[in-house]
Amino acid sequence: MYAPRAKFERIYIVSPVKVAIIFFTSLHCLFLFIAILTSFWIETKIGHYGPLFSCEKRLIRENFLSTKVSIDCFLGGFIYDRNIFSIPLTGLLIILSFILGIASILTATFSLMKSSTSIRYRYWLCTILLHLFICLIDCFILVFIPLSYHHQIYYLQWAYGLHCGATLFISVSLIASILTHNTDDVQYIEAVDESAIDR
């Protein structure tokens, strides 16, 4: 009678770090979605401005003795922004960053779902490249907005802070995705080869 031989079974383990990367990227997209729908990015003495919407103060003279201040909101980006197809450049970049973020979530999810190691690596490499492009876009926006208003007094508003948070989340996701690129999500557990058991 022979002792049963040991064999190793291959089991695919989902890395919690990669799940956290997908979660941080989702937070990035959520923050961008909220921030792009408001004009509270930067405020001057004239009004407050955002990538798609702006609000400016208007003085309305009611009579010779009194004037009324009204706020007019309209579709338009920052004062010194350029328009491409009637859409401000900053707004287009934020929309592009949002779309790339959704695409990176999909590629990262596909990477976790595929069984082939080579396919998983390709999807994860695409995720890293998408995170890199998103980081470059977000960092450009963070620098561009204050530089555009450097010659006048301005105050950064809460939507700009949301974008800073989104940039922080995607930066952490980029670093973590690079560090986990070569990690093997396959583990081997010992099992008994029942065919070798002598009956």
C-alpha positions as YAML, in Angstrom:
chain: A
units: angstrom
residues:
- id: 1
  name: MET
  ca: [0.00, 0.00, 0.00]
- id: 2
  name: TYR
  ca: [1.43, 3.33, -1.09]
- id: 3
  name: ALA
  ca: [0.95, 6.69, 0.54]
- id: 4
  name: PRO
  ca: [-1.04, 9.15, -1.59]
- id: 5
  name: ARG
  ca: [1.02, 11.50, -3.64]
- id: 6
  name: ALA
  ca: [0.60, 15.23, -3.15]
- id: 7
  name: LYS
  ca: [-0.37, 17.44, -6.04]
- id: 8
  name: PHE
  ca: [-0.84, 21.19, -6.33]
- id: 9
  name: GLU
  ca: [-3.98, 22.85, -7.57]
- id: 10
  name: ARG
  ca: [-3.84, 26.25, -9.21]
- id: 11
  name: ILE
  ca: [-6.23, 28.80, -7.71]
- id: 12
  name: TYR
  ca: [-6.75, 32.38, -8.91]
- id: 13
  name: ILE
  ca: [-6.84, 34.91, -6.07]
- id: 14
  name: VAL
  ca: [-8.23, 38.42, -6.55]
- id: 15
  name: SER
  ca: [-5.76, 40.91, -5.10]
- id: 16
  name: PRO
  ca: [-7.35, 43.30, -2.57]
- id: 17
  name: VAL
  ca: [-4.93, 46.00, -3.72]
- id: 18
  name: LYS
  ca: [-6.32, 45.83, -7.25]
- id: 19
  name: VAL
  ca: [-9.86, 46.01, -5.88]
- id: 20
  name: ALA
  ca: [-8.82, 49.13, -3.94]
- id: 21
  name: ILE
  ca: [-7.40, 50.62, -7.16]
- id: 22
  name: ILE
  ca: [-10.76, 50.18, -8.88]
- id: 23
  name: PHE
  ca: [-12.47, 51.77, -5.86]
- id: 24
  name: PHE
  ca: [-10.15, 54.80, -5.89]
- id: 25
  name: THR
  ca: [-10.65, 55.24, -9.63]
- id: 26
  name: SER
  ca: [-14.42, 55.15, -9.07]
- id: 27
  name: LEU
  ca: [-14.07, 57.90, -6.46]
- id: 28
  name: HIS
  ca: [-12.04, 59.91, -8.97]
- id: 29
  name: CYS
  ca: [-14.84, 59.68, -11.53]
- id: 30
  name: LEU
  ca: [-17.46, 60.56, -8.92]
- id: 31
  name: PHE
  ca: [-15.55, 63.67, -7.79]
- id: 32
  name: LEU
  ca: [-15.07, 64.81, -11.39]
- id: 33
  name: PHE
  ca: [-18.75, 64.32, -12.18]
- id: 34
  name: ILE
  ca: [-19.78, 66.48, -9.23]
- id: 35
  name: ALA
  ca: [-17.15, 69.16, -9.87]
- id: 36
  name: ILE
  ca: [-17.85, 69.63, -13.57]
- id: 37
  name: LEU
  ca: [-21.54, 70.39, -12.94]
- id: 38
  name: THR
  ca: [-20.82, 73.48, -10.84]
- id: 39
  name: SER
  ca: [-19.20, 76.88, -11.34]
- id: 40
  name: PHE
  ca: [-17.62, 77.06, -7.88]
- id: 41
  name: TRP
  ca: [-14.04, 76.43, -8.97]
- id: 42
  name: ILE
  ca: [-12.56, 79.89, -8.72]
- id: 43
  name: GLU
  ca: [-14.05, 83.19, -7.55]
- id: 44
  name: THR
  ca: [-13.08, 86.76, -8.37]
- id: 45
  name: LYS
  ca: [-14.70, 90.08, -7.63]
- id: 46
  name: ILE
  ca: [-16.69, 89.72, -10.85]
- id: 47
  name: GLY
  ca: [-18.13, 86.25, -10.23]
- id: 48
  name: HIS
  ca: [-17.29, 82.57, -9.94]
- id: 49
  name: TYR
  ca: [-16.27, 80.30, -12.78]
- id: 50
  name: GLY
  ca: [-16.07, 76.61, -13.65]
- id: 51
  name: PRO
  ca: [-15.05, 74.49, -16.63]
- id: 52
  name: LEU
  ca: [-18.56, 74.50, -18.17]
- id: 53
  name: PHE
  ca: [-20.65, 77.03, -16.24]
- id: 54
  name: SER
  ca: [-19.95, 80.55, -15.01]
- id: 55
  name: CYS
  ca: [-21.83, 83.13, -12.94]
- id: 56
  name: GLU
  ca: [-21.09, 86.87, -13.02]
- id: 57
  name: LYS
  ca: [-22.40, 89.80, -11.02]
- id: 58
  name: ARG
  ca: [-24.38, 92.47, -12.87]
- id: 59
  name: LEU
  ca: [-25.26, 95.91, -11.56]
- id: 60
  name: ILE
  ca: [-28.82, 96.93, -12.43]
- id: 61
  name: ARG
  ca: [-29.75, 100.55, -11.83]
- id: 62
  name: GLU
  ca: [-33.33, 100.73, -10.65]
- id: 63
  name: ASN
  ca: [-33.43, 104.51, -10.21]
- id: 64
  name: PHE
  ca: [-31.09, 107.41, -9.59]
- id: 65
  name: LEU
  ca: [-30.54, 106.44, -5.96]
- id: 66
  name: SER
  ca: [-30.35, 102.65, -5.84]
- id: 67
  name: THR
  ca: [-28.80, 99.84, -7.78]
- id: 68
  name: LYS
  ca: [-29.39, 96.11, -7.54]
- id: 69
  name: VAL
  ca: [-26.83, 93.35, -7.92]
- id: 70
  name: SER
  ca: [-27.97, 90.31, -9.87]
- id: 71
  name: ILE
  ca: [-26.07, 87.14, -10.72]
- id: 72
  name: ASP
  ca: [-26.31, 85.83, -14.26]
- id: 73
  name: CYS
  ca: [-25.26, 82.24, -14.87]
- id: 74
  name: PHE
  ca: [-24.47, 81.01, -18.34]
- id: 75
  name: LEU
  ca: [-22.78, 78.22, -20.25]
- id: 76
  name: GLY
  ca: [-19.13, 79.12, -20.50]
- id: 77
  name: GLY
  ca: [-15.83, 78.23, -18.92]
- id: 78
  name: PHE
  ca: [-13.09, 80.25, -17.34]
- id: 79
  name: ILE
  ca: [-12.42, 83.77, -18.62]
- id: 80
  name: TYR
  ca: [-9.12, 82.88, -20.25]
- id: 81
  name: ASP
  ca: [-10.18, 79.46, -21.51]
- id: 82
  name: ARG
  ca: [-10.26, 78.57, -25.19]
- id: 83
  name: ASN
  ca: [-13.36, 77.15, -26.86]
- id: 84
  name: ILE
  ca: [-13.25, 74.08, -29.08]
- id: 85
  name: PHE
  ca: [-16.53, 73.37, -30.88]
- id: 86
  name: SER
  ca: [-18.25, 75.84, -28.53]
- id: 87
  name: ILE
  ca: [-17.04, 73.89, -25.48]
- id: 88
  name: PRO
  ca: [-14.29, 75.25, -23.21]
- id: 89
  name: LEU
  ca: [-10.97, 73.40, -23.42]
- id: 90
  name: THR
  ca: [-10.88, 72.77, -19.67]
- id: 91
  name: GLY
  ca: [-14.35, 71.24, -19.79]
- id: 92
  name: LEU
  ca: [-13.31, 68.95, -22.64]
- id: 93
  name: LEU
  ca: [-10.23, 67.83, -20.72]
- id: 94
  name: ILE
  ca: [-12.27, 67.03, -17.61]
- id: 95
  name: ILE
  ca: [-14.82, 65.10, -19.69]
- id: 96
  name: LEU
  ca: [-11.93, 63.22, -21.33]
- id: 97
  name: SER
  ca: [-10.46, 62.45, -17.90]
- id: 98
  name: PHE
  ca: [-13.84, 61.13, -16.76]
- id: 99
  name: ILE
  ca: [-14.22, 58.90, -19.84]
- id: 100
  name: LEU
  ca: [-10.68, 57.54, -19.46]
- id: 101
  name: GLY
  ca: [-11.42, 56.85, -15.80]
- id: 102
  name: ILE
  ca: [-14.47, 54.77, -16.75]
- id: 103
  name: ALA
  ca: [-12.38, 52.94, -19.36]
- id: 104
  name: SER
  ca: [-9.66, 52.18, -16.79]
- id: 105
  name: ILE
  ca: [-12.27, 50.74, -14.41]
- id: 106
  name: LEU
  ca: [-13.46, 48.43, -17.20]
- id: 107
  name: THR
  ca: [-9.95, 47.28, -18.17]
- id: 108
  name: ALA
  ca: [-9.02, 46.68, -14.54]
- id: 109
  name: THR
  ca: [-12.21, 44.67, -14.01]
- id: 110
  name: PHE
  ca: [-11.56, 42.61, -17.14]
- id: 111
  name: SER
  ca: [-8.05, 41.97, -15.84]
- id: 112
  name: LEU
  ca: [-9.50, 40.44, -12.69]
- id: 113
  name: MET
  ca: [-12.02, 38.33, -14.59]
- id: 114
  name: LYS
  ca: [-9.77, 36.75, -17.23]
- id: 115
  name: SER
  ca: [-8.15, 33.39, -16.53]
- id: 116
  name: SER
  ca: [-5.23, 33.69, -18.93]
- id: 117
  name: THR
  ca: [-2.16, 35.29, -17.37]
- id: 118
  name: SER
  ca: [-1.03, 37.02, -20.56]
- id: 119
  name: ILE
  ca: [-4.47, 38.55, -21.15]
- id: 120
  name: ARG
  ca: [-4.62, 39.77, -17.54]
- id: 121
  name: TYR
  ca: [-1.23, 41.45, -17.93]
- id: 122
  name: ARG
  ca: [-2.33, 43.17, -21.15]
- id: 123
  name: TYR
  ca: [-5.49, 44.53, -19.57]
- id: 124
  name: TRP
  ca: [-3.56, 45.69, -16.51]
- id: 125
  name: LEU
  ca: [-0.98, 47.41, -18.71]
- id: 126
  name: CYS
  ca: [-3.82, 49.27, -20.44]
- id: 127
  name: THR
  ca: [-5.08, 50.29, -17.00]
- id: 128
  name: ILE
  ca: [-1.66, 51.72, -16.10]
- id: 129
  name: LEU
  ca: [-1.48, 53.73, -19.34]
- id: 130
  name: LEU
  ca: [-4.98, 55.10, -18.84]
- id: 131
  name: HIS
  ca: [-4.13, 56.13, -15.27]
- id: 132
  name: LEU
  ca: [-1.01, 57.87, -16.55]
- id: 133
  name: PHE
  ca: [-2.97, 59.89, -19.13]
- id: 134
  name: ILE
  ca: [-5.59, 60.81, -16.52]
- id: 135
  name: CYS
  ca: [-2.89, 62.00, -14.10]
- id: 136
  name: LEU
  ca: [-1.31, 64.20, -16.77]
- id: 137
  name: ILE
  ca: [-4.67, 65.76, -17.68]
- id: 138
  name: ASP
  ca: [-5.69, 66.39, -14.07]
- id: 139
  name: CYS
  ca: [-2.32, 67.88, -13.11]
- id: 140
  name: PHE
  ca: [-2.46, 70.20, -16.13]
- id: 141
  name: ILE
  ca: [-5.89, 71.45, -15.06]
- id: 142
  name: LEU
  ca: [-4.72, 72.00, -11.47]
- id: 143
  name: VAL
  ca: [-1.86, 74.20, -12.70]
- id: 144
  name: PHE
  ca: [-3.69, 75.91, -15.57]
- id: 145
  name: ILE
  ca: [-6.57, 77.38, -13.56]
- id: 146
  name: PRO
  ca: [-4.52, 79.36, -10.97]
- id: 147
  name: LEU
  ca: [-2.03, 80.50, -13.62]
- id: 148
  name: SER
  ca: [-4.85, 81.90, -15.74]
- id: 149
  name: TYR
  ca: [-5.90, 84.24, -12.92]
- id: 150
  name: HIS
  ca: [-2.45, 85.10, -11.54]
- id: 151
  name: HIS
  ca: [-2.78, 88.81, -12.42]
- id: 152
  name: GLN
  ca: [-5.89, 89.36, -10.28]
- id: 153
  name: ILE
  ca: [-7.17, 88.44, -6.85]
- id: 154
  name: TYR
  ca: [-8.96, 85.09, -6.82]
- id: 155
  name: TYR
  ca: [-10.17, 82.49, -4.34]
- id: 156
  name: LEU
  ca: [-10.19, 78.77, -5.01]
- id: 157
  name: GLN
  ca: [-13.56, 77.19, -4.26]
- id: 158
  name: TRP
  ca: [-14.75, 73.76, -3.12]
- id: 159
  name: ALA
  ca: [-15.07, 72.29, -6.63]
- id: 160
  name: TYR
  ca: [-11.36, 72.93, -7.18]
- id: 161
  name: GLY
  ca: [-10.77, 71.03, -3.93]
- id: 162
  name: LEU
  ca: [-12.86, 68.15, -5.28]
- id: 163
  name: HIS
  ca: [-10.65, 68.07, -8.35]
- id: 164
  name: CYS
  ca: [-7.57, 68.03, -6.11]
- id: 165
  name: GLY
  ca: [-9.05, 65.02, -4.31]
- id: 166
  name: ALA
  ca: [-9.79, 63.31, -7.62]
- id: 167
  name: THR
  ca: [-6.19, 63.90, -8.73]
- id: 168
  name: LEU
  ca: [-4.92, 62.45, -5.45]
- id: 169
  name: PHE
  ca: [-7.05, 59.32, -5.87]
- id: 170
  name: ILE
  ca: [-5.92, 58.70, -9.44]
- id: 171
  name: SER
  ca: [-2.27, 59.33, -8.49]
- id: 172
  name: VAL
  ca: [-2.49, 56.70, -5.75]
- id: 173
  name: SER
  ca: [-4.16, 54.35, -8.22]
- id: 174
  name: LEU
  ca: [-1.38, 54.90, -10.75]
- id: 175
  name: ILE
  ca: [1.39, 54.19, -8.24]
- id: 176
  name: ALA
  ca: [-0.38, 51.12, -6.85]
- id: 177
  name: SER
  ca: [-1.16, 49.76, -10.33]
- id: 178
  name: ILE
  ca: [2.51, 50.06, -11.33]
- id: 179
  name: LEU
  ca: [3.67, 48.32, -8.14]
- id: 180
  name: THR
  ca: [1.20, 45.46, -8.59]
- id: 181
  name: HIS
  ca: [1.85, 44.96, -12.30]
- id: 182
  name: ASN
  ca: [4.24, 42.01, -11.87]
- id: 183
  name: THR
  ca: [2.50, 40.40, -8.92]
- id: 184
  name: ASP
  ca: [1.14, 36.92, -9.54]
- id: 185
  name: ASP
  ca: [-2.50, 36.51, -8.57]
- id: 186
  name: VAL
  ca: [-2.27, 32.73, -8.90]
- id: 187
  name: GLN
  ca: [-1.62, 30.61, -5.81]
- id: 188
  name: TYR
  ca: [-1.07, 26.89, -5.49]
- id: 189
  name: ILE
  ca: [-2.57, 24.79, -2.73]
- id: 190
  name: GLU
  ca: [-1.63, 21.24, -1.87]
- id: 191
  name: ALA
  ca: [-4.19, 18.56, -2.58]
- id: 192
  name: VAL
  ca: [-4.18, 14.78, -2.46]
- id: 193
  name: ASP
  ca: [-3.96, 12.84, -5.69]
- id: 194
  name: GLU
  ca: [-6.77, 10.31, -5.12]
- id: 195
  name: SER
  ca: [-5.80, 8.29, -8.18]
- id: 196
  name: ALA
  ca: [-2.59, 7.26, -6.44]
- id: 197
  name: ILE
  ca: [-4.34, 5.81, -3.41]
- id: 198
  name: ASP
  ca: [-4.04, 2.02, -3.35]
- id: 199
  name: ARG
  ca: [-7.40, 0.46, -2.84]
...
